[in-house]
């Protein structure tokens, strides 16, 4: 008898996520559902099978022998379904909207210059680009991909590293002509050190002196909410700024900004990641296409020269 009123794959997916995530709340976040909705799906599955699949408490869950067997079979079934859908969709061009969140500096200097080439490769894709140095919640902001600078905290996000970048303290030729070029870390005390006021703000500049790293406090008359604003302030001769190399490499090459205290640069490298929700094998084709494009091209154009 047909079971057209039963969403068996949905129940199976909810059950597998509860097992793999270790609870209803974590599974609900991945599935973009409420914990109560996930609980209803699992309960409906157990009712339909007339079998208890797991013992649940407020602190943990434990699979029954029947639940363990059903979980193992479910994982294989869902994998087969994913493969069948990928094969069916392989001939179709990726299409649809992809929402990307990135820092202002990454957006201006890496992402936006790549957009024409992305559309040449995937003309059926549309982009929703949001540039901010504020850390967002991908689920709350309905964001497919976020580009993040620096070490990543533990989370449920999946990350693909695009590259890494160093940093340099830079100033404009005009500023250095007026106030002098600092030759030692101590000389920074007489200079305007531009800082940031966003969440990821680093209050000190690390410098390497006699084999150890010292921290020079940022102290200036301007703080800005994103790295691109700091770059523009430095270009205008307002003060010195410590910025990522990919961000200012073109300005350095053109002589618009000059690195200072390079002998004391700790050469610390910060990773740049593209992060997203979900599992790599279950991404929509539109999101997977944009991620693959960024992996192939953002690394080459945004970071290769910064590594030299």
Secondary structure, DSSP 8 states (H G I E B T S, - for coil): ---TT--HHHHHHHHHHHHHHTSHHHHHHHHTS-HHHHHHHHHHHHHHHTS--EEE-SS-EEE-HHHHHHHHHHHHHHHHHHHHHHHHHTTS---EEEEEEE-HHHIIIIIHHHHHHHHHH-TTEEEEEEE-SS---TTTTT-SEEEEES---S-S-EEEEEEEE-EEEEE-HHHHHHH----SGGGGGGS-B-EE-STT---EEEEEETTEEEEEE---S-EESSHHHHHHHHHTTS-BEEEEHHHHHHHHHHTSSEEE-GGG-----EEEEEEESS-GGG--HHHHHHHHHHHHHHHHHHTTGGG-
